[in-house]
Amino acid sequence: MTKPSECGHSKKCFRYGADGCGHMGCKYFLSYNVSGNALDMEMSARTSGWVAVGFSSDTRMGGDDEVILCSTVKSTQSGEPEVQAATYVNTFPYVLPIKNKGTEIVTVVQGKNEDGYIYCHIRRPLSADKYMDLTNGWYQLYAFGPVLIGGDIEKHSETPKISVKISLLQQMNEFINCASLPALSISIFGFVIVAVLIN
């Protein structure tokens, strides 16, 4: 599990929460690194439902934008909660994304749901046929929310935060302190855009 001290060094990160928070402590935490064509990514959020990162050509989801989403579902074998991951497509603004109907390219390395947090560690090729090429520059949208008893996702719990347009190959280390968020935020298209870079 990525430590905050790795951010900006061995890992690229977006964190939203209290000072010094890490996975299973921040309100939302995305960390990742890239090796060749392989993306290794971790996401966590303060919810027992779902956590996701979206990739879009603009600051709104819609128009076949892609979402990597981890969600809590009940295991068909044990009946206990387990974390699954999948690629979703968001075709229309303000409509929940739907699972990609193609061959799934996201694999779960580890997932857990405990103490009111969801965490998942996933892998995905940076580029693959019929999927978005994540070596290109995209706006990243960070979101989380609840799931229904049957496992279907519901609308995000709060307005997603949005990065500047960035490639996953570029260095990134962004941190948003919840206490100072109102002074730092700019509202555009109903979303909140914050770019606080830490070097």
C-alpha positions in Angstrom: 0.0 0.0 0.0 1.5 3.4 -1.1 2.7 5.6 1.8 2.3 9.4 1.5 6.1 9.7 1.6 6.3 7.9 -1.7 4.2 10.5 -3.5 6.2 12.6 -5.9 9.0 10.1 -5.8 8.3 6.4 -6.7 4.5 7.1 -7.0 2.3 9.7 -8.6 -0.5 10.7 -6.3 -3.7 12.7 -5.8 -4.8 12.9 -2.1 -7.8 14.7 -0.6 -8.1 14.7 3.2 -6.3 15.7 6.4 -2.6 16.5 6.5 -0.4 13.4 6.3 -3.3 11.0 5.4 -2.7 7.8 3.5 -4.7 5.1 1.9 -7.6 4.1 4.2 -7.3 7.5 5.9 -7.7 10.2 3.2 -11.2 11.0 2.0 -9.9 10.0 -1.4 -6.4 8.7 -2.4 -5.2 7.7 -5.9 -1.6 6.5 -6.4 0.0 4.9 -9.4 3.2 4.2 -11.3 3.9 3.0 -14.8 6.3 0.4 -16.1 6.4 -0.1 -19.8 2.8 -0.5 -20.9 1.6 -1.5 -17.5 -0.3 0.8 -15.1 -0.2 -0.2 -11.4 -2.8 1.8 -9.5 -4.3 2.0 -6.0 -7.4 3.8 -5.0 -9.2 4.3 -1.7 -12.0 6.4 -0.3 -14.1 7.0 2.8 -17.1 4.9 1.6 -18.1 1.3 1.8 -19.4 1.5 -1.8 -17.3 2.5 -4.8 -14.2 4.5 -5.7 -13.2 5.6 -9.2 -11.0 7.7 -11.4 -12.4 9.0 -14.7 -10.5 10.1 -17.8 -12.0 12.8 -20.0 -11.1 15.2 -22.8 -12.9 18.0 -20.9 -14.0 18.7 -17.3 -17.3 16.8 -17.7 -17.8 13.1 -18.0 -19.7 12.1 -21.1 -18.9 11.2 -24.7 -17.4 7.8 -24.2 -15.1 8.9 -21.4 -13.5 6.0 -19.5 -13.8 5.2 -15.8 -11.8 2.7 -13.8 -14.1 1.8 -10.9 -13.7 -0.5 -7.9 -16.9 -1.4 -6.0 -18.0 -3.6 -3.1 -20.2 -6.6 -4.0 -21.3 -9.6 -2.0 -19.3 -12.7 -2.8 -21.3 -15.4 -4.5 -19.3 -18.0 -2.6 -18.8 -16.7 1.0 -21.6 -14.1 1.1 -19.0 -11.7 2.5 -18.3 -8.2 0.9 -15.5 -8.3 -1.7 -14.0 -5.6 -4.0 -14.3 -5.9 -7.8 -12.9 -3.6 -10.5 -14.0 -2.9 -14.0 -13.8 -0.4 -16.8 -16.9 1.7 -17.2 -17.9 4.1 -20.0 -19.7 7.4 -19.4 -21.5 8.2 -22.7 -23.8 11.0 -21.5 -23.2 13.8 -18.9 -25.0 13.5 -15.6 -25.8 9.8 -16.2 -24.2 7.0 -14.3 -21.5 5.1 -16.2 -22.1 1.6 -17.5 -19.7 -1.3 -17.6 -17.7 -1.7 -20.8 -19.1 -4.6 -22.8 -15.7 -5.5 -24.3 -13.1 -7.9 -22.8 -12.1 -6.5 -19.3 -8.5 -5.3 -19.1 -8.5 -4.3 -15.4 -7.4 -6.9 -13.0 -7.6 -6.8 -9.2 -4.4 -7.4 -7.2 -5.9 -6.6 -3.8 -9.1 -5.2 -2.5 -10.7 -4.6 0.9 -13.5 -2.9 2.6 -13.1 -2.1 6.2 -13.7 0.6 8.8 -15.8 2.6 6.4 -13.2 2.6 3.6 -12.8 0.9 0.3 -9.4 0.1 -1.1 -8.3 -1.5 -4.4 -5.0 -2.2 -6.1 -5.4 -2.8 -9.8 -3.4 -3.3 -13.0 -4.3 -2.2 -16.5 -2.4 -1.8 -19.8 -1.7 1.9 -20.5 -3.0 1.4 -24.0 -5.2 -1.4 -25.5 -7.3 -1.8 -28.5 -10.8 -0.2 -28.1 -9.8 1.4 -24.8 -8.6 4.9 -24.1 -4.9 5.4 -24.5 -3.8 6.7 -21.0 -0.4 7.9 -22.3 -2.3 10.8 -23.8 -3.3 13.9 -21.7 -6.7 13.6 -20.0 -8.5 15.4 -17.2 -8.7 13.0 -14.3 -11.9 13.0 -12.2 -11.8 11.6 -8.7 -15.1 10.2 -7.3 -16.6 7.9 -4.8 -20.1 6.9 -3.7 -22.5 4.3 -2.3 -23.7 1.0 -3.9 -27.2 -0.6 -3.6 -27.7 -3.9 -1.9 -27.6 -5.6 -5.3 -24.2 -4.1 -6.1 -25.3 -1.4 -8.5 -23.5 1.9 -8.1 -25.3 5.1 -7.1 -24.4 8.7 -7.8 -21.2 10.0 -6.3 -21.3 11.2 -2.7 -20.0 14.7 -3.6 -18.9 16.7 -6.6 -15.8 15.0 -8.1 -12.5 16.8 -7.9 -10.7 17.3 -11.2 -7.0 17.5 -12.2 -5.4 19.6 -14.8 -5.0 17.8 -18.2 -2.2 15.3 -17.6 -0.8 12.1 -18.9 -0.2 9.2 -16.6 3.4 9.4 -17.8 3.9 12.8 -16.2 4.9 13.4 -12.6 2.0 14.3 -10.3 1.7 14.9 -6.6 -1.4 16.8 -5.6 -2.8 17.2 -2.1 -6.0 19.0 -1.1 -6.5 19.7 2.6 -10.2 19.5 3.4 -9.9 22.4 5.8 -8.6 24.8 3.2 -10.6 23.5 0.2 -13.1 26.5 -0.1 -10.3 29.0 -0.5 -8.6 27.0 -3.2 -11.5 25.8 -5.3 -12.9 27.1 -8.6 -16.3 25.9 -9.7 -16.7 25.1 -13.4 -19.6 23.2 -15.0 -20.7 22.2 -11.5 -17.4 20.5 -10.7 -14.6 21.7 -8.4 -11.2 22.0 -9.9 -8.2 22.1 -7.6 -4.5 21.9 -8.5 -2.3 22.1 -5.5 1.1 20.8 -6.5 3.6 19.6 -4.0 7.2 19.2 -5.0 
